[in-house]
Amino acid sequence: MFRIASRARSSVAQSLKQRTFAAQYHQPSILPYNPKSGLSPFLSAPSLDFLYNMRQVQLLDNVNRLSEGSEYESKSLMHVITDSALDANKIALTNNASQAWNMDFFLKTLTDDPRPLRDDVRRNIAEKFETFERFQEIFMQCALALFGNGWTWLVANSSGRLSVMNTFNAGSPFTALPSTKNAHPKSASYAKIHSTVSRRPFTRLTPIIGLSMWQEAYLPDYALDRETYIKRFWEVVNWSVVSERLVTSRNSSQSKH
């Protein structure tokens, strides 16, 4: 997901191979559109430029700094999130990595060349929510119900079933559910993870669509008008990307049965 760049280290004791592997650092993904041009009518040029060229850079710089010299330094961003979440002393690393992952996923959901909603996407989502419009209503209600910063998602569980959910603050959907048979799509805090757990205590959900409900995303262009922000989001969604994610989630669920 993230382009990895190598940086030289000064430790002579390490072999060249070890030094190359351990020196991998995360950088922002290259987007298929120019963030400095904005995504009309959803995000203005200054707003999108801030999210990508300032906020995302800051988050990844924090991940690099907080993981340097540790067991997390050479791991993928997702592994940084899931592994560091088990360590109460690494909450800053977890939060920065999770927020960076969320931001990248959100920005890759958008396009500067919007096309009409694809029939396959409409059909797949309508199977769960009766109609695509009903899905949008539920998504809107869920997003507006967030009190404070967070994210609203369309996710698929391990059986391929779709649902809408929120995560609070920097929470990511693939670490959001307790791994119990009766778990429901509710967001959960990393703070509830116990160090005595011998395995990652979360069921993985696959994100399909993600919308930032952080104030830094909507305040500059919309002030407190979150409803218009959410409505305009649909005008710049890349439905081809959403279709690919739906297909991937379904194939993954079928392979497990």
N, C-alpha and C positions, 0 to 999 in steps of 0.2 A: 504494500500500500504506500509506503513512504520510500522515497529515493534515499539510498544510503551512501554517504560519502566517507572515504577513509581519511584519517588524519594521523600523521606520524607521531609516535610516542618516543620518549627518551630512554625507556628502560632497556639497557643493554642485555640484561639477564634473559629476557624473552627471546624466543626464536622469531625469525621474520614472519613465519606463518602465524604464530600466536599473536604477534603485535598487530598484524594486518586484521585478524579476526576481531581482536578486542578493541580496535580503534574505530569501529563502525559507529557513525553518529547519524541521527535522524535529521532530515531536512524536509521542508514542505513539498508536497507532490506538485508536479507540473499540471496545471489545470488545462482543460480543452478550450478555455476562453481567457480573455485578458481581464484580471481583477481590477485593473485601473480604469476600465471602461464601464464598470457597473453592470447590472443586470436589470434593465428596465422591463416592467415597471416595479420590480420587487425591491431591489437594493440600488441605491445611488452609487456612483463611482467612489466617492469618499468613504462610504460605509463598507463597501466590499473590499476596497483597498486596505482599510483598517483591519478587517477581519482576517484577511489573508497575509498581507505583508507586515503587519505589526503584531496582532494577537496570536496568530498561528506560529509565527517565528518565535515569539516570546515563550509560548508553551513548549515548543520543541527544544529551545535553548535550555529551558528549565529541566526537561527530561534528560538532556545530555549532561548537564551539570550535576544533577542529583544522582545519576547512574554511573558517573565516571569512576572507574576503579573498583566497581562493585560487580556482583554476579549478574546484574541486569544490563550492564553496559553493551554487550554484544547481542542482546535479544531483540526480537521483533517487537514492535510497539504493543501488539496484542498480548504477547507473552510478558512484557513488562507489566501490563495492567493486571492480568490474571495472577501472576506469580507474586507481585509486590502487594497485592490486596490481602494476602495471607499474613503480612507482616505489619503489625500495628505501628511500627516505627518508620514505615515507608509511606505513610498516608499522603505526604506531599508529592512523592514520585507517582503514586497511583493516580491522584487527582489530575496532575498535569498531563500524564500519559493518556488518561481516559478522555479528558477534554480535547486534547489534540486529535485523538482518533475520531471523536464525535465530529469535530469541526471539519476534518478532512472528508468524512463520509457525507456530511451535509453539503459541503461545497461541490462534491462530485455528483450530487443529486441534481444539480442545477445546470442550465444550459443558456447560452446566449442566442440559440437558434431553436426556439420552442416549436414543437410540432403538436398536432392534435393528439388527444388521448388515444393510445393504441387499443384496438378491440380486444387483444389478448389480455391486456392489463385490466380493462374494464370487466371482462368476463371473470377473470381469476379472483378479483377483489369482490365482485358482486356475489360470488358463490358463498362467501362468508357473511357479508353485510346486507344481503338482499338486493341492494343497488349500489352503484358507485357513489351516487349522491348521498346515500345514507352513510356510507363510509366517511365521506367528507364532513358530514354533520357531526359524527362521533369524534372524528379527529379534531374538529374545531372545539367541541365541548371539552375534550380532554386537555387540549392546549390552553384554553382560557381558564381551566380549573387550576392550573399550576399557580401556586402562590410563591413568588420568588423565582429565582433562576432555575432553568432545567431544560429538558428536551422532550419532544413528543415524537413517538415512533409508530410506524406500522412494522410489526415483527411477525416472524413465523417460528413456531416451536419445532421440536424435533419430529413431530408428526406432520409438519407442513401446515398446520392450522394457523390462520392469520388472526391477529388481534391488535388493538391500539393500546398503547401504554405510555406512561410518563416515567422519566427518571429525573431525580432531583440533582441540582448542581451539576457535577461532572460525571454522574453515573452513566454507564454504558449498558445497553440492553443485553449484551451477551454475558453479563455477570449480575443480572438483576433479579433472578429468581432463586429462592432456596430450592435445593434439589430434593423435594419431597413429592410423593405421588399426587398429593392434592394441592400443589402449588398453583396459584393463579397469577395472572399478569399484573402484579403490583410492584412498584419500584422498592428496592431495599437498600439500606445503607451499608457501606463497607464496614461501618463501625460495629456491626453485629457479628462480624467474623471472629471466631475464637482461635487462638493460636494452637489449641489442642487438636483441631481438626486435621486429620491426616490426608485429606484430599480437598480439592477446590469445591467448596460447598454451594455451588451454583449450577443451575441448569442453563445451558447455552441457548439463547434466543438469537435468531438470525435477523438482523435489521434489513428492512426493505426500503423504507422511506424514513428520513430523520429531519426534523425541523428544530432549529435552535430557538428556544424561548428565553434566551438570556437577554437581559436589557441592553447589553452592548450591541446586539444584533438588530433590535427594532427601534430603540429609543431615538437614534439620530434621524431616521426618516419618518417615523410614525408617532413619536412621543408616546402616549399611552394607548394609542389606537391599535391594540393587538389584533383585533378582528380583521381590520383591513390588511395588516401584515400577513396574516394567515391566508386570507383569500387570494392575495397577489402571489403568494408562494406557488400556488397551483399553476400560475401562468408561465413559470420558468422551470418547471420540473422536466427533467430529461426522461421521458417515458421509455425510451429504449434501454436506458440504464436500469430503470425499475423493472422492466420486463426480464432482463438478464438476471437480476437478483431473484425474482420470483422463480424462474426456471431453475436456477442453482439451488434454491432452498427446497424445491420440490424434488429435484433429483437426489439431493442429499437425504431427504426423508425416506424416499423410496428405496435407497440403497441400504437402509438400516432395517428394512422389513423383509 
